[in-house]
Amino acid sequence: MKDFSREFEVNHVKLTCYPLTAAQRVHNYSRMACPYQQLLNIGSGLYIQQETDFSLLKEAIYEAYARQDAMRLRFL
């Protein structure tokens, strides 16, 4: 496995840095594009390894949204 880390020296302290993950890149882009200081970005993922009824999954997600209506709040 290739090591993508890089070392930098900042104020005479050596720091090991790694490339941003995909989620971190999205958050960083949002942070740069947002004109406000407040930014909350919650990411999630789901890996499905079996046959799935996606219409039923979609229905369940929207039902969860309805139950937790606060998830749809947007602050400007």
C-alpha positions as CSV (number, residue, x, y, z in Angstrom):
1,M,0.0,0.0,0.0
2,K,1.4,3.4,-1.0
3,D,2.0,6.0,1.7
4,F,0.6,9.3,0.6
5,S,1.7,11.3,3.7
6,R,3.9,14.3,3.4
7,E,6.0,15.9,6.1
8,F,6.1,19.7,6.7
9,E,8.0,21.8,9.1
10,V,5.9,24.5,10.8
11,N,7.5,26.7,13.5
12,H,10.3,24.1,13.8
13,V,7.9,21.3,14.4
14,K,7.6,18.4,11.9
15,L,4.0,17.6,11.0
16,T,2.8,14.6,9.0
17,C,-0.1,15.5,6.7
18,Y,-2.3,13.2,4.6
19,P,-4.5,14.0,1.6
20,L,-8.1,15.0,2.4
21,T,-10.8,12.3,2.1
22,A,-13.7,12.8,-0.3
23,A,-16.0,13.9,2.5
24,Q,-13.4,16.4,3.8
25,R,-13.0,17.8,0.2
26,V,-16.7,18.3,-0.1
27,H,-16.8,20.0,3.3
28,N,-13.8,22.2,2.4
29,Y,-15.5,23.2,-0.8
30,S,-18.7,24.1,1.0
31,R,-16.8,26.1,3.6
32,M,-15.0,28.1,0.9
33,A,-18.3,28.7,-1.0
34,C,-20.4,29.6,2.0
35,P,-20.5,33.4,2.7
36,Y,-21.4,32.7,6.4
37,Q,-19.1,31.5,9.2
38,Q,-21.7,28.9,10.3
39,L,-21.6,25.7,8.3
40,L,-22.7,22.3,9.3
41,N,-22.3,19.4,6.9
42,I,-23.2,15.9,8.0
43,G,-22.3,13.2,5.6
44,S,-23.3,9.5,5.7
45,G,-22.8,6.5,3.6
46,L,-24.5,3.1,3.1
47,Y,-23.1,0.0,1.5
48,I,-25.7,-2.5,0.4
49,Q,-24.4,-6.0,-0.3
50,Q,-27.7,-7.8,-0.9
51,E,-30.9,-7.5,-3.1
52,T,-32.8,-4.4,-1.9
53,D,-36.1,-2.9,-2.7
54,F,-35.1,0.7,-3.3
55,S,-38.6,2.0,-3.5
56,L,-39.2,0.7,0.0
57,L,-35.9,2.1,1.2
58,K,-36.8,5.5,-0.2
59,E,-40.2,5.4,1.5
60,A,-38.6,4.5,4.8
61,I,-36.1,7.4,4.5
62,Y,-38.9,9.9,3.8
63,E,-40.9,8.5,6.7
64,A,-37.8,9.1,8.9
65,Y,-37.6,12.7,7.6
66,A,-41.3,13.2,8.5
67,R,-40.7,11.9,12.0
68,Q,-37.6,14.0,12.5
69,D,-38.7,17.2,10.8
70,A,-35.9,19.2,12.4
71,M,-33.5,17.4,10.0
72,R,-34.8,19.6,7.2
73,L,-34.1,23.0,8.9
74,R,-32.0,25.4,7.0
75,F,-30.4,28.4,8.7
76,L,-29.4,31.4,6.6
